[in-house]
């Protein structure tokens, strides 16, 4: 699958958020407002 995506220019959209924004992100996901992957930045976990 990665080879196919690379050959056809298929990419994903990612939003990187800080841990302090996780509640807002979860609310958006539950409402269906997100159309891409949300990733929590590891540096903000401390």
N, C-alpha and C positions, 0 to 999 in steps of 0.2 A: 504494500500500500504506500509506504513512503516514496518508493521509486516512481510509482504512478503519479502521485501528487507532485513530485519534483518535475517530472516530465511535462505536466500539464499546468504548472504554475498555480496549483491549488495550495492555499495557505490558510492559517487560522488567525482569528482575531483574539488578542489577549489583552486583558486589562490587569495591570499590576497595582495592587492596593496595599496600604499599610494595615497592620493588625488592628489599629484603632478604628478602621473603617469597616470591619467585618460585619457588624450588625446592619449597617446600611446596605452592604452588598447582599447579605442574606435576605433582607426585606425585598430588595429589587428582584432577586432570583425567584422568591416565592410568588411575587406579583407577575412574573413572566416578562419583566422589563429588560432582561439581559438577553442578548443574542450572541454572546461570545463567552469565552472561558475567563474566569476570574482567578488570579493567582495572588496569594499573600506573599509579600516580600519577606524572606526569612530574616533579614537584618532588623525588621521591626518587631520581632517576636520577643525580644528581651525587655 
